[in-house]
Amino acid sequence: MTHPASELVVHDDAVRANTAFFTALTGGRVMAVLKADGFGHGPVVRSVLEAGARSVGVTSVDEALAIRAAGTSAPVLSWLNTPDADFATAVRADVTLAVADPRVLAAVAGAARSTGRTARVHLHVDVGMAREGCPTAAWPALCDLAREFQGAGAVRVTGVMGHMSAADEPDDDRNTRERMLFDNAVRTARRRGLGPLVTHLAATAATLTGVGAGFDVHRIGAGLFGIDPSGTTDRLRPALSLRTTVVSSRPAARGVRIGYGGVDVTEGDTNLAVLPVGYGDGLPRAASHRAEVAVRGRRRRIIGRISMDSIVVDTGADLLTPGERVVVFGTGTDDAPTVAEWAAWSGTIPHEILTGVGTRVARVHRTTTGDGAA
């Protein structure tokens, strides 16, 4: 069998197991957040819905329409769009649209009128992120405008959403304040006759720590793919393995300088292997000099700077054979480094590693979580 030079293996059973965990934890109130191509995992919508998720969340209208094009009939919410987004197509496709700005709300209402339908809308309030939600000072006016459009039959407000800023730190005072602001925003919407409302404040961290409990939906994204932003559980299973192939291998004497700038030097007689992955494929250059890969079941250090297309690995006494398989990161079931380790080496978060793997790397879906390089 011919293997691609590098492949990103998606372990479907891990995605399903993580979804089932959150389904049990929330009493079946999971919205599976599949933005950024499912955190880099590709088409997993069927898996998460079969494992218990009731709805799907994405950022853009384009992502929502791709979910619909895949044959998904479950509720889909899109929450980050500019006024010129294709809202008319979204309304026809029965996509619910989150709105945080009067201009966007007006655009949604206009698009709905053009289709002869009513757009379902969730109003999005900012409770502490200073990001895409509506500022609390402008919230009553947004609710008033929504009531006006709802009275005209252009929109129907079916939900209110927010996002917590410090949910990974359950004792942080911001959590109490942000829940209070969210509760006030919901009351403001209801006093204007908007509803019945589906309310959702918690993402993965707020769900695991409990600070976002008590609302109708939990938006779970990173957790579906084995990331615990809160550091509170060992129940989640990483769902990606990045494997690649040895291009070449050579002996090297002591004192050989490696890569751009020659900043790393071999400390003794050793062997070097070249692998065809680099920062052009999503391996952060910041991980140079620290990161490791799994070779023949052993950790081996990357030596020299990570290049766009390649890395060099110090394989010690092992002279590898071109074509051998190497695990760059795995699911934690063997000696391969994990995504969390790569994130630590790079000074970033696991989310960035998962979503950063480039399109040159083939995606392969598997039903088991073994990381073996065979």
Solvent accessible surface area in square Angstrom, and as a share of the most:
residue,aa,sasa,rsa
1,M,200,0.89
2,T,128,0.75
3,H,76,0.34
4,P,55,0.35
5,A,59,0.45
6,S,9,0.06
7,E,6,0.03
8,L,0,0.00
9,V,0,0.00
10,V,0,0.00
11,H,1,0.00
12,D,22,0.12
13,D,42,0.22
14,A,0,0.00
15,V,0,0.00
16,R,80,0.29
17,A,36,0.28
18,N,1,0.00
19,T,0,0.00
20,A,49,0.38
21,F,33,0.14
22,F,0,0.00
23,T,29,0.17
24,A,84,0.65
25,L,90,0.45
26,T,4,0.02
27,G,58,0.56
28,G,9,0.09
29,R,78,0.28
30,V,1,0.01
31,M,10,0.04
32,A,0,0.00
33,V,8,0.05
34,L,12,0.06
35,K,66,0.28
36,A,53,0.41
37,D,90,0.47
38,G,3,0.02
39,F,13,0.05
40,G,5,0.05
41,H,0,0.00
42,G,8,0.08
43,P,111,0.70
44,V,3,0.02
45,V,14,0.08
46,R,179,0.65
47,S,8,0.05
48,V,0,0.00
49,L,47,0.23
50,E,100,0.45
51,A,20,0.16
52,G,25,0.24
53,A,7,0.05
54,R,152,0.56
55,S,13,0.09
56,V,0,0.00
57,G,0,0.00
58,V,1,0.00
59,T,28,0.16
60,S,35,0.22
61,V,4,0.02
62,D,106,0.55
63,E,42,0.19
64,A,0,0.00
65,L,40,0.20
66,A,61,0.48
67,I,21,0.11
68,R,43,0.16
69,A,92,0.71
70,A,73,0.57
71,G,66,0.63
72,T,14,0.08
73,S,108,0.70
74,A,19,0.15
75,P,79,0.49
76,V,2,0.01
77,L,4,0.02
78,S,0,0.00
79,W,24,0.08
80,L,94,0.47
81,N,29,0.15
82,T,85,0.50
83,P,67,0.42
84,D,126,0.65
85,A,28,0.22
86,D,72,0.37
87,F,5,0.02
88,A,22,0.17
89,T,48,0.28
90,A,0,0.00
91,V,9,0.05
92,R,125,0.45
93,A,26,0.21
94,D,72,0.37
95,V,4,0.02
96,T,9,0.05
97,L,1,0.00
98,A,7,0.05
99,V,1,0.01
100,A,22,0.17
101,D,37,0.19
102,P,63,0.40
103,R,170,0.62
104,V,14,0.08
105,L,0,0.00
106,A,45,0.35
107,A,28,0.22
108,V,0,0.00
109,A,0,0.00
110,G,32,0.30
111,A,16,0.13
112,A,0,0.00
113,R,132,0.48
114,S,81,0.52
115,T,28,0.16
116,G,71,0.68
117,R,125,0.46
118,T,65,0.38
119,A,2,0.01
120,R,72,0.26
121,V,0,0.00
122,H,15,0.07
123,L,0,0.00
124,H,7,0.03
125,V,0,0.00
126,D,26,0.13
127,V,2,0.01
128,G,39,0.37
129,M,59,0.26
130,A,94,0.73
131,R,135,0.49
132,E,43,0.19
133,G,10,0.10
134,C,1,0.01
135,P,82,0.52
136,T,60,0.35
137,A,100,0.78
138,A,44,0.34
139,W,7,0.02
140,P,52,0.32
141,A,63,0.49
142,L,1,0.00
143,C,0,0.00
144,D,54,0.28
145,L,42,0.21
146,A,0,0.00
147,R,117,0.43
148,E,113,0.51
149,F,21,0.09
150,Q,48,0.21
151,G,73,0.70
152,A,72,0.56
153,G,40,0.38
154,A,3,0.02
155,V,2,0.01
156,R,118,0.43
157,V,1,0.00
158,T,16,0.09
159,G,0,0.00
160,V,0,0.00
161,M,3,0.01
162,G,0,0.00
163,H,56,0.25
164,M,8,0.04
165,S,39,0.25
166,A,2,0.02
167,A,8,0.06
168,D,63,0.33
169,E,91,0.41
170,P,65,0.41
171,D,136,0.70
172,D,33,0.17
173,D,122,0.63
174,R,116,0.42
175,N,6,0.03
176,T,103,0.60
177,R,136,0.50
178,E,3,0.01
179,R,71,0.26
180,M,103,0.46
181,L,30,0.15
182,F,0,0.00
183,D,49,0.25
184,N,57,0.29
185,A,4,0.03
186,V,8,0.05
187,R,118,0.43
188,T,14,0.08
189,A,0,0.00
190,R,124,0.45
191,R,171,0.62
192,R,56,0.20
193,G,56,0.54
194,L,5,0.02
195,G,29,0.28
196,P,127,0.80
197,L,13,0.07
198,V,58,0.33
199,T,8,0.05
200,H,0,0.00
201,L,0,0.00
202,A,1,0.00
203,A,25,0.19
204,T,6,0.03
205,A,15,0.11
206,A,1,0.01
207,T,11,0.06
208,L,30,0.15
209,T,29,0.17
210,G,37,0.35
211,V,21,0.12
212,G,0,0.00
213,A,46,0.36
214,G,63,0.61
215,F,20,0.08
216,D,64,0.33
217,V,23,0.13
218,H,6,0.03
219,R,6,0.02
220,I,0,0.00
221,G,5,0.05
222,A,7,0.05
223,G,0,0.00
224,L,0,0.00
225,F,3,0.01
226,G,17,0.16
227,I,11,0.06
228,D,32,0.16
229,P,51,0.32
230,S,18,0.12
231,G,68,0.65
232,T,78,0.46
233,T,39,0.23
234,D,137,0.71
235,R,157,0.57
236,L,19,0.10
237,R,93,0.34
238,P,35,0.22
239,A,1,0.01
240,L,1,0.01
241,S,0,0.00
242,L,0,0.00
243,R,26,0.10
244,T,0,0.00
245,T,23,0.14
246,V,3,0.02
247,V,81,0.46
248,S,37,0.24
249,S,27,0.17
250,R,140,0.51
251,P,99,0.62
252,A,13,0.10
253,A,59,0.46
254,R,184,0.67
255,G,44,0.43
256,V,57,0.33
257,R,165,0.60
258,I,9,0.05
259,G,50,0.48
260,Y,154,0.59
261,G,69,0.66
262,G,7,0.06
263,V,70,0.40
264,D,21,0.11
265,V,55,0.32
266,T,3,0.02
267,E,154,0.69
268,G,26,0.25
269,D,126,0.65
270,T,18,0.10
271,N,18,0.09
272,L,11,0.05
273,A,0,0.00
274,V,35,0.20
275,L,1,0.00
276,P,38,0.24
277,V,0,0.00
278,G,0,0.00
279,Y,92,0.35
280,G,36,0.34
281,D,4,0.02
282,G,16,0.15
283,L,1,0.00
284,P,31,0.20
285,R,121,0.44
286,A,57,0.44
287,A,0,0.00
288,S,6,0.04
289,H,69,0.31
290,R,123,0.45
291,A,0,0.00
292,E,45,0.20
293,V,0,0.00
294,A,7,0.05
295,V,2,0.01
296,R,125,0.46
297,G,51,0.49
298,R,140,0.51
299,R,87,0.32
300,R,28,0.10
301,R,91,0.33
302,I,0,0.00
303,I,3,0.01
304,G,1,0.01
305,R,79,0.29
306,I,1,0.00
307,S,23,0.15
308,M,103,0.46
309,D,71,0.37
310,S,34,0.22
311,I,2,0.01
312,V,31,0.18
313,V,1,0.00
314,D,34,0.17
315,T,0,0.00
316,G,21,0.20
317,A,98,0.76
318,D,35,0.18
319,L,91,0.45
320,L,6,0.03
321,T,79,0.46
322,P,83,0.52
323,G,45,0.44
324,E,41,0.18
325,R,26,0.10
326,V,1,0.00
327,V,4,0.02
328,V,0,0.00
329,F,0,0.00
330,G,0,0.00
331,T,8,0.05
332,G,43,0.42
333,T,87,0.51
334,D,66,0.34
335,D,85,0.44
336,A,2,0.02
337,P,0,0.00
338,T,30,0.17
339,V,9,0.05
340,A,60,0.47
341,E,54,0.24
342,W,0,0.00
343,A,3,0.02
344,A,78,0.60
345,W,41,0.14
346,S,13,0.09
347,G,73,0.70
348,T,40,0.23
349,I,99,0.50
350,P,31,0.20
351,H,46,0.21
352,E,97,0.44
353,I,1,0.00
354,L,4,0.02
355,T,58,0.34
356,G,35,0.34
357,V,9,0.05
358,G,18,0.17
359,T,137,0.79
360,R,142,0.52
361,V,3,0.02
362,A,39,0.30
363,R,78,0.29
364,V,31,0.18
365,H,74,0.33
366,R,91,0.33
367,T,103,0.60
368,T,89,0.52
369,T,21,0.12
370,G,44,0.42
371,D,3,0.01
372,G,44,0.43
373,A,26,0.20
374,A,121,0.94
